[in-house]
């Protein structure tokens, strides 16, 4: 069985570090914790778990800190996590099975990263990241902020998930790092340009974000998934600025790079709903829910191809007077997100409106139920 070093960089993580370490304590063989300047109980919590603790002066460079943590590892594989990540019980069992069967032929193992989930823990937004890396490959982190590891194949795509549980307020830290890089005349990689634009967008600097998204796309060096996300963020920026035509153009631009993504189609559906062009909205929401689940490293907004678009289809068909099919669409949304308050409200509404014609689909195959209303 291979040995695993957990490598983390931390600073003032007393609220979440114990939860993270508890979730992997019986999976990893050593813990390497690199502290970049904590003033709370972070180090003590790490020590309670028997971690090897190292200090690293913060130089506004995440890659430098992560590479230092990797340099202290001694096991065959390196697992990296952030303090607000956790491996839930089901995935802990999957991880243990993975460790027992892992072949040394693999340079890395990718895992699904759950960025957000619904009230029942069902993933909403996910992506895949290379989480477990063979130490003798000497992979290095790249990028002062939003850093990444450039790996070489072969990679094993595992069924293990890492769940993100953000518990800190959003700050300007990353934006300030990028502004400092820009002020110092440092050359931006395509990735830097994209994430700088994202930080600008997140802080409502929409015009400046647009300038950087355009520059990123014009350089033509971005990864397909990043190009698509840039177009979507451009659309959101134009929407925030009230430039509706450019918003639609940016969403359609995603089709220049690859097959349709559910997130872009769902947003086009919303665009036409706002214009009260309901039949056009239906067309795009239907496309969104028809798209298959992807299994690549790109980000996927699971809600846009499942419950969210079905909920909007419910609204659209209700406006069109087809209450029976609107009821069906709501039932699909509710089956996919049982705790959603709007879907629950809609079920009560259609129960009263349709009487015996209302059929709940819990426990029935969705396609079979669909045939009943068509």
C-alpha positions as CSV (number, residue, x, y, z in Angstrom):
1,X,0.0,0.0,0.0
2,X,1.5,3.4,-0.9
3,X,2.2,6.0,1.7
4,X,0.7,9.5,1.5
5,X,1.9,12.9,2.8
6,X,-0.8,15.5,3.4
7,X,0.7,18.9,2.5
8,X,-1.1,22.1,3.4
9,X,-0.4,25.8,3.7
10,X,-2.4,27.6,6.4
11,X,-2.9,30.9,8.2
12,X,-5.3,31.6,11.0
13,X,-7.4,28.5,10.3
14,X,-8.4,27.5,13.8
15,X,-12.1,27.3,12.9
16,X,-11.7,24.8,10.1
17,X,-8.3,23.0,10.4
18,X,-9.4,20.4,13.0
19,X,-12.4,19.4,10.8
20,X,-10.1,19.0,7.8
21,X,-7.4,17.0,9.6
22,X,-9.9,14.8,11.3
23,X,-11.3,13.7,7.9
24,X,-7.9,12.4,6.7
25,X,-6.2,11.4,9.9
26,X,-6.6,7.7,9.3
27,X,-5.9,7.9,5.6
28,X,-2.5,9.8,5.3
29,X,0.8,8.7,6.8
30,X,2.2,12.1,7.6
31,X,0.9,15.6,7.8
32,X,3.0,18.6,6.6
33,X,1.6,21.9,7.7
34,X,3.3,25.1,6.5
35,X,2.2,28.1,8.4
36,X,2.5,31.5,6.8
37,X,1.9,33.7,9.8
38,X,-0.9,32.5,12.1
39,X,-1.8,34.5,15.2
40,X,-4.5,32.1,16.5
41,X,-4.5,28.5,17.6
42,X,-3.8,27.1,14.1
43,X,-0.4,25.7,15.0
44,X,-1.6,24.1,18.2
45,X,-4.4,22.3,16.4
46,X,-2.0,21.0,13.9
47,X,0.4,19.8,16.7
48,X,-2.5,18.0,18.3
49,X,-2.8,15.8,15.2
50,X,0.9,15.1,15.2
51,X,1.7,17.2,12.2
52,X,5.2,18.4,11.2
53,X,4.9,22.2,11.3
54,X,7.0,24.6,9.4
55,X,7.1,28.4,9.2
56,X,7.2,30.1,5.8
57,X,7.4,33.9,5.4
58,X,4.5,35.0,3.4
59,X,5.7,36.7,0.1
60,X,2.3,37.0,-1.6
61,X,3.1,33.9,-3.6
62,X,0.9,30.8,-3.1
63,X,2.9,28.6,-5.4
64,X,6.1,29.3,-3.5
65,X,4.4,28.3,-0.2
66,X,2.9,25.2,-1.7
67,X,6.2,24.2,-3.3
68,X,7.9,24.6,0.1
69,X,5.3,22.3,1.7
70,X,5.9,19.7,-1.0
71,X,9.6,19.8,-0.4
72,X,9.0,18.7,3.2
73,X,7.1,15.6,2.2
74,X,8.7,12.1,2.6
75,X,6.0,9.7,1.4
76,X,5.4,8.2,-2.0
77,X,2.3,10.3,-2.8
78,X,1.3,13.9,-1.8
79,X,-2.2,14.9,-1.0
80,X,-2.9,18.6,-1.0
81,X,-5.9,20.2,0.7
82,X,-7.0,23.6,1.9
83,X,-8.1,24.1,5.5
84,X,-11.7,24.6,4.5
85,X,-11.8,21.3,2.6
86,X,-13.1,18.1,4.0
87,X,-13.4,14.5,2.9
88,X,-16.9,13.3,3.9
89,X,-17.5,9.8,5.3
90,X,-18.6,8.2,2.0
91,X,-15.5,9.6,0.3
92,X,-13.2,8.5,3.1
93,X,-14.2,4.9,2.4
94,X,-13.6,5.4,-1.3
95,X,-10.2,7.0,-0.5
96,X,-9.2,4.0,1.6
97,X,-10.2,1.7,-1.2
98,X,-8.2,3.8,-3.6
99,X,-5.2,3.7,-1.4
100,X,-5.3,0.0,-1.1
101,X,-5.5,-0.5,-4.9
102,X,-3.4,2.4,-6.2
103,X,-0.8,1.4,-8.7
104,X,2.5,3.3,-8.9
105,X,2.2,3.6,-12.6
106,X,-0.1,6.7,-12.1
107,X,1.6,10.1,-11.7
108,X,-1.5,11.7,-10.3
109,X,-5.1,11.0,-9.2
110,X,-7.9,13.4,-9.9
111,X,-10.8,13.9,-7.6
112,X,-14.1,15.8,-7.9
113,X,-14.0,19.0,-6.0
114,X,-17.5,20.0,-4.7
115,X,-17.5,23.8,-4.6
116,X,-21.1,24.0,-3.4
117,X,-23.9,21.7,-2.5
118,X,-27.7,21.9,-1.7
119,X,-29.2,21.5,1.7
120,X,-29.1,17.7,1.3
121,X,-25.4,17.7,0.4
122,X,-26.1,17.0,-3.3
123,X,-23.3,18.7,-5.5
124,X,-24.3,21.9,-7.3
125,X,-21.0,23.2,-8.7
126,X,-18.1,20.8,-9.3
127,X,-14.8,20.5,-11.1
128,X,-12.0,17.9,-11.1
129,X,-8.6,18.6,-9.7
130,X,-5.4,16.6,-9.5
131,X,-5.3,15.9,-5.8
132,X,-2.9,13.0,-5.2
133,X,0.6,13.4,-6.8
134,X,3.5,11.0,-7.0
135,X,6.3,12.7,-5.1
136,X,9.2,11.4,-7.2
137,X,7.7,13.2,-10.3
138,X,8.7,16.5,-8.5
139,X,5.6,18.4,-9.8
140,X,5.8,22.1,-9.1
141,X,3.1,24.7,-8.4
142,X,2.9,27.6,-10.8
143,X,1.3,31.1,-10.2
144,X,1.4,33.6,-7.4
145,X,-2.4,33.3,-6.9
146,X,-4.9,30.7,-8.2
147,X,-1.9,28.5,-8.5
148,X,-1.9,25.1,-10.4
149,X,0.2,22.1,-10.8
150,X,1.3,21.1,-14.3
151,X,1.3,17.3,-14.4
152,X,2.3,14.6,-16.8
153,X,0.2,11.5,-17.5
154,X,-0.9,8.9,-16.7
155,X,-3.7,10.2,-14.4
156,X,-6.3,8.1,-12.7
157,X,-9.8,9.6,-12.5
158,X,-11.1,8.4,-9.1
159,X,-14.5,8.5,-7.6
160,X,-13.3,10.3,-4.5
161,X,-14.7,13.7,-3.8
162,X,-13.3,16.6,-1.8
163,X,-15.9,19.0,-0.4
164,X,-15.2,22.7,0.0
165,X,-16.8,24.3,3.1
166,X,-15.9,27.9,2.9
167,X,-16.1,29.6,6.3
168,X,-14.3,32.8,5.8
169,X,-15.5,36.2,4.5
170,X,-14.5,37.0,1.0
171,X,-11.5,39.4,0.9
172,X,-9.6,41.5,-1.6
173,X,-6.4,39.6,-0.9
174,X,-6.1,38.0,-4.3
175,X,-7.1,41.1,-6.2
176,X,-4.4,43.1,-4.3
177,X,-1.8,40.5,-5.3
178,X,-2.8,40.9,-8.9
179,X,-2.8,44.7,-8.7
180,X,0.7,44.6,-7.2
181,X,1.9,42.3,-10.0
182,X,0.5,44.7,-12.6
183,X,2.0,47.7,-10.9
184,X,5.4,46.0,-10.9
185,X,5.1,45.2,-14.6
186,X,5.1,41.5,-14.1
187,X,4.1,39.5,-17.2
188,X,0.6,37.9,-16.9
189,X,0.1,34.4,-18.1
190,X,-3.2,33.7,-19.8
191,X,-4.3,32.1,-16.5
192,X,-3.3,35.2,-14.6
193,X,-5.2,37.4,-16.9
194,X,-8.4,35.3,-16.6
195,X,-8.2,35.1,-12.8
196,X,-7.4,38.8,-12.5
197,X,-10.6,39.5,-14.6
198,X,-12.5,37.1,-12.3
199,X,-11.3,39.0,-9.2
200,X,-12.3,42.3,-10.8
201,X,-15.8,40.9,-11.6
202,X,-16.2,39.5,-8.0
203,X,-15.5,42.9,-6.7
204,X,-18.0,44.6,-9.1
205,X,-15.3,46.3,-11.2
206,X,-17.3,45.2,-14.3
207,X,-15.8,47.6,-16.9
208,X,-12.2,46.7,-15.9
209,X,-13.2,43.0,-15.8
210,X,-14.5,43.2,-19.3
211,X,-11.2,44.8,-20.6
212,X,-9.3,41.9,-19.1
213,X,-11.7,39.2,-20.4
214,X,-11.4,40.6,-23.9
215,X,-7.6,40.7,-23.7
216,X,-7.5,37.1,-22.4
217,X,-9.7,35.9,-25.3
218,X,-7.9,38.0,-27.9
219,X,-4.6,36.4,-27.0
220,X,-6.0,33.0,-28.1
221,X,-3.9,31.0,-25.6
222,X,-6.5,30.0,-23.1
223,X,-7.8,26.5,-22.3
224,X,-11.2,25.8,-23.9
225,X,-13.0,25.6,-20.5
226,X,-11.4,28.9,-19.4
227,X,-12.4,30.5,-22.7
228,X,-16.0,29.4,-22.1
229,X,-16.0,30.7,-18.5
230,X,-14.6,34.0,-19.7
231,X,-17.5,34.4,-22.2
232,X,-20.0,33.6,-19.4
233,X,-18.4,36.1,-17.0
234,X,-18.3,38.7,-19.8
235,X,-22.0,38.2,-20.3
236,X,-22.6,38.6,-16.5
237,X,-20.6,41.8,-16.6
238,X,-22.5,43.2,-19.5
239,X,-25.7,42.3,-17.7
240,X,-24.7,44.1,-14.6
241,X,-23.9,47.2,-16.8
242,X,-27.3,46.9,-18.5
243,X,-25.9,46.2,-21.9
244,X,-28.3,43.4,-22.8
245,X,-27.4,42.9,-26.5
246,X,-23.7,42.4,-25.6
247,X,-24.8,40.1,-22.8
248,X,-26.5,37.7,-25.3
249,X,-23.6,38.0,-27.8
250,X,-21.1,36.9,-25.1
251,X,-23.2,33.9,-24.1
252,X,-23.5,32.8,-27.8
253,X,-19.7,33.3,-28.1
254,X,-19.3,30.2,-25.9
255,X,-20.4,28.1,-28.9
256,X,-17.3,29.2,-30.8
257,X,-15.1,27.1,-28.5
258,X,-17.0,23.9,-28.0
259,X,-20.4,22.1,-27.8
260,X,-23.0,24.0,-25.7
261,X,-22.6,24.1,-21.9
262,X,-25.7,24.0,-19.7
263,X,-24.7,27.1,-17.8
264,X,-24.6,29.2,-21.0
265,X,-27.9,27.8,-22.2
266,X,-29.6,28.3,-18.9
267,X,-28.4,31.9,-18.8
268,X,-29.7,32.5,-22.4
269,X,-33.0,31.1,-21.1
270,X,-33.1,33.6,-18.3
271,X,-32.2,36.4,-20.9
272,X,-35.3,35.6,-22.9
273,X,-37.5,35.2,-19.8
274,X,-36.6,38.8,-18.8
275,X,-37.7,39.9,-22.2
276,X,-41.0,38.0,-21.8
277,X,-40.1,35.9,-24.8
278,X,-41.2,32.7,-23.1
279,X,-41.1,30.3,-26.0
280,X,-37.5,31.2,-26.7
281,X,-36.7,30.8,-23.1
282,X,-38.2,27.3,-23.1
283,X,-36.0,26.3,-26.1
284,X,-32.8,27.2,-24.2
285,X,-33.8,25.7,-20.9
286,X,-34.8,22.5,-22.7
287,X,-31.3,22.3,-24.3
288,X,-29.7,22.9,-20.9
289,X,-31.5,19.9,-19.3
290,X,-30.8,17.7,-22.3
291,X,-27.0,18.0,-22.1
292,X,-25.1,15.0,-20.6
293,X,-22.9,15.2,-17.5
294,X,-19.3,16.0,-18.4
295,X,-16.3,14.3,-16.8
296,X,-13.4,16.5,-17.4
297,X,-11.4,19.1,-15.4
298,X,-13.7,21.9,-16.3
299,X,-16.1,23.5,-13.9
300,X,-19.7,22.2,-14.1
301,X,-22.7,24.0,-12.7
302,X,-24.8,20.9,-12.0
303,X,-27.9,22.9,-11.1
304,X,-28.1,24.4,-14.6
305,X,-28.6,21.0,-16.3
306,X,-30.9,19.7,-13.5
307,X,-33.2,21.3,-11.0
308,X,-32.6,25.0,-11.8
309,X,-33.5,24.8,-15.5
310,X,-36.5,22.5,-14.7
311,X,-37.8,25.0,-12.2
312,X,-37.6,27.7,-14.9
313,X,-39.3,25.4,-17.4
314,X,-42.1,25.1,-14.8
315,X,-42.5,28.9,-14.7
316,X,-42.4,29.1,-18.5
317,X,-45.0,26.4,-19.2
318,X,-47.2,27.9,-16.5
319,X,-47.1,31.3,-18.4
320,X,-47.9,29.4,-21.6
321,X,-51.0,27.9,-19.9
322,X,-49.7,24.3,-20.0
323,X,-50.2,23.7,-16.3
324,X,-49.9,19.9,-16.5
325,X,-46.5,20.0,-18.1
326,X,-45.4,22.8,-15.8
327,X,-46.4,20.5,-12.9
328,X,-44.2,17.8,-14.4
329,X,-41.2,20.1,-14.7
330,X,-41.6,21.1,-11.1
331,X,-41.8,17.5,-10.0
332,X,-38.5,16.8,-11.8
333,X,-36.9,19.8,-10.1
334,X,-38.2,18.6,-6.7
335,X,-36.9,15.1,-7.3
336,X,-33.5,16.6,-8.0
337,X,-33.6,19.1,-5.1
338,X,-36.2,17.9,-2.6
339,X,-35.6,20.7,-0.1
340,X,-36.0,23.6,-2.5
341,X,-38.7,25.9,-1.1
342,X,-39.9,27.2,-4.5
343,X,-40.4,23.6,-5.8
344,X,-42.2,22.7,-2.6
345,X,-44.5,25.7,-2.9
346,X,-45.2,24.8,-6.6
347,X,-46.1,21.3,-5.6
348,X,-48.8,22.6,-3.2
349,X,-50.0,25.0,-5.9
350,X,-50.4,22.4,-8.6
351,X,-51.9,19.9,-6.1
352,X,-54.8,22.4,-5.6
353,X,-54.9,23.5,-9.2
354,X,-54.9,20.1,-10.9
355,X,-56.5,18.0,-8.3
356,X,-56.5,14.3,-9.4
357,X,-54.4,15.3,-12.5
358,X,-51.5,16.1,-10.3
359,X,-49.1,13.1,-10.0
360,X,-46.1,13.2,-7.8
361,X,-43.1,11.4,-9.4
362,X,-41.2,10.4,-6.3
363,X,-40.1,6.9,-6.9
364,X,-41.1,6.9,-10.6
365,X,-38.7,7.0,-13.5
366,X,-38.8,10.5,-14.8
367,X,-39.0,9.5,-18.4
368,X,-42.0,7.3,-17.6
369,X,-43.7,10.2,-15.9
370,X,-42.9,12.4,-18.9
371,X,-44.8,10.1,-21.2
372,X,-47.9,10.5,-19.0
373,X,-48.1,14.2,-19.6
374,X,-47.2,14.4,-23.3
